[in-house]
Amino acid sequence: MPAVATNGPVHVVGAGLLGASVGLGLTTRGVHVTLEDTSPTALALARDVGAGAPAAPGDPEPVLVVVATPPDVAARTVAAQLRAHPNALVTDVASVKSAILGDLAAMPASERPGWERYIGSHPMAGRERSGAAGASADLFAARPWVITDGGTSGPAAVLAVRALAVDLGAIPVELTPQEHDDAVALVSHLPQLAASLVAAQLADAPDAALALAGQGLRDVTRIAASDPVLWAAILAGNAAPVARALRGVAEGIERLLPALDAAATAGLTAPGALHTLAATIAAGNAGVVRIPGKHGGAPRRYGEVTVLVPDRPGELGRLFGEVGEVGVNIEDLTLEHSPRQRVGMATLAVVPAAARMLEEALELRGWRVVYR
Amino acid sequence: MPAVATNGPVHVVGAGLLGASVGLGLTTRGVHVTLEDTSPTALALARDVGAGAPAAPGDPEPVLVVVATPPDVAARTVAAQLRAHPNALVTDVASVKSAILGDLAAMPASERPGWERYIGSHPMAGRERSGAAGASADLFAARPWVITDGGTSGPAAVLAVRALAVDLGAIPVELTPQEHDDAVALVSHLPQLAASLVAAQLADAPDAALALAGQGLRDVTRIAASDPVLWAAILAGNAAPVARALRGVAEGIERLLPALDAAATAGLTAPGALHTLAATIAAGNAGVVRIPGKHGGAPRRYGEVTVLVPDRPGELGRLFGEVGEVGVNIEDLTLEHSPRQRVGMATLAVVPAAARMLEEALELRGWRVVYR
């Protein structure tokens, strides 16, 4: 067991997905974790998955408290923990930061004693599902853990949360609360809204239309299966940055609609309409290339090798075994659905220099390589 | 070689991705294909990838002509082909249908002689890239091929295009031109616009914000890497249905912005704001479950098994080989990127009854199963 930097018991308040995952991750690494939750059921579930022990009188004092409640109760919970554990450092892991710090700042100082012991943070991890049943000791592996000092935190708090992040396999990233909130509005909250707004248009669509759905629609709407109550709290807690980002999209739509209306009546002769349509797509081109590729850093172009894979147990295994035999590493993989026929298409992203060689090698082994 | 239903030479006009793929697919199956393109380079490239032979005087008359030009020249090309080959059936494969039929109908009858020989169609296949270099004989495998009779086509035309679709491994689907256009506006064009509009917001974002990007953003913006000129033509050609679909999203945004503004000032006490936010996400929930699952039909819930996969050649192969040994079929696969650490997380979708057994089996074989 590698040494951990967290040097004492950790108390976790809120035994949902994040809290239970923090507890699991620390427990796995030999740290003593106590748990607290307003729901006895959630608490028992977290205990049962191994996230820690329900808090009891006589527990040793924690060195760190992790508040993992929904964002709407985070500030008052942080304040209560500052009072309850006068020697502990405290963090919360909600996905909005400025609002929580603002709520704390607005309290009388006596309600939040020694609040330099507190620093907000946000592990960029997790899935649509919630609850301890989905918890994982590795939820944070290799993901950013943002630490947000709004000018009120002392160095001990910063160090404690950096240590926590590293102990859980995450990558600490320091931003101001405002930088964090603007960032997640753009890279998390806006995509969520876009997925939900597009998916909502499908609710009353004819079955025949939905039968034509392809990978593009599936990708755009995948995260539309999210929890409405949790997201109402997140969006409300980050409302101003989200509104800014959403207005950017609204402005794009306001330019598009007249161009579409003009094209609907005048077709290709509608002055300027084609330019607006093309410019919308081109603006998206410019934005999407800025998303970092695998392993961080600048996006890289891969070579792609596409293979038909019969839909039987072991076929994918056989394919990847043979790719491994050839000595090529699979950088990324897309598996395409084949409606009503039991065959899939696996697209393997490999370093460009290996692509052609791999195609030949797979063909020699009897695979049907799709040249695209 | 299985027998094909297409019973004579096929002439393909437009040697881009779709045209060359049709040519490749038919040539592979023993059908004689001739090619035509306004660009000598595109024509030569399509010939070189095996899509067919450049048309020459003395060629036997085709039984079917496939017009695979951009949508803005499709109608005039169909008319020219009706005139040039008085005994052939003719189809176009553009992604908009009503506009092309409308353009044809507006021509004098002498320009489109025997136009009951024409029927529009649209294979729901392809990728962001264009051009014959990406062509594939299997591009249409197991994808819908929509055939759109607007009341002007004779039965021979319908049969010929059904035969073409089936010969290329596709699934013929009959819709009216309007049903088709409304459907693709919703399931293809609207998602494209959403991806592009969200991605455009990233163009000027700080690097630190983009560093927090996760799978949600990547999924929503994947198709933002599309060709602006091609899409300008597609959107202009389907402008009214696209505008309708986009207005649905605009209305959703118009409800959201006041709710966000209210939450920005009054937080959780803003009357009705939380309801609007939650209702937006819930509406997306209702829509996304209507997208058909793998193999068509109603979406199915799968069990998921997530495993850490070291980023070395052969590891994925070893994993899938062992899954195959256990006798479990992989229904779907997601591979998550791990920035700056050379480990990935493979999430395997399997039938629910197999999930727990597979987890135990993999753990016994030394895999690190991630419980989420």
Interface residues (C-beta under 8 A of the other chain):
Chain A: V49 D72 A99 M124 R127 R129 G134 A135 S136 A137 D138 L139 A141 A142 R143 P144 V146 G169 I171 V173 L175 E179 D182 A183 V184 L186 V187 S188 L190 P191 Q192 L193 A194 A195 S196 L197 V198 A199 A200 Q201 L202 A203 A205 P206 A208 A209 L210 A211 L212 A213 G214 G216 L217 R218 D219 V220 T221 R222 I223 A224 A225 S226 D227 P228 V229 W231 A232 A233 L235 A236 A239 A240 V242 A243 A245 L246 R247 G248 V249 A250 G252 I253 E254 L256 L257 L260 D261 A263 A264 G267 L268 A270 A273 L274 H275 L277 A278 A279 T280 I281 A282 A283 G284 N285 A286 G287 V288 V289 R290 I291 P292 G293 K294 H295 G296 T306 L308 D311 R312 P313 G314 E315 L316 G317 R318 L319 F320 G321 E322 V323 G324 E325 G327 V328 N329 I330 D332 L333 L335 H337 S338 P339 R340 Q341 R342 V343 M345 R368 V370 Y371 R372
Chain B: V49 D72 A99 M124 R127 R129 G134 A135 S136 A137 D138 L139 A141 A142 R143 P144 V146 G169 I171 V173 L175 E179 D182 A183 V184 L186 V187 S188 L190 P191 Q192 L193 A194 A195 S196 L197 V198 A199 A200 Q201 L202 A203 A205 P206 A208 A209 L210 A211 L212 A213 G214 G216 L217 R218 D219 V220 T221 R222 I223 A224 A225 S226 D227 P228 V229 W231 A232 A233 L235 A236 A239 A240 V242 A243 A245 L246 R247 G248 V249 A250 G252 I253 E254 L256 L257 L260 D261 A262 A263 A264 G267 L268 A270 A273 L274 H275 L277 A278 A279 T280 I281 A282 A283 G284 N285 A286 G287 V288 V289 R290 I291 P292 G293 K294 H295 G296 T306 L308 D311 R312 P313 G314 E315 L316 G317 R318 L319 F320 G321 E322 V323 G324 E325 G327 V328 N329 I330 D332 L333 L335 H337 S338 P339 R340 Q341 R342 V343 M345 R368 V370 Y371 R372
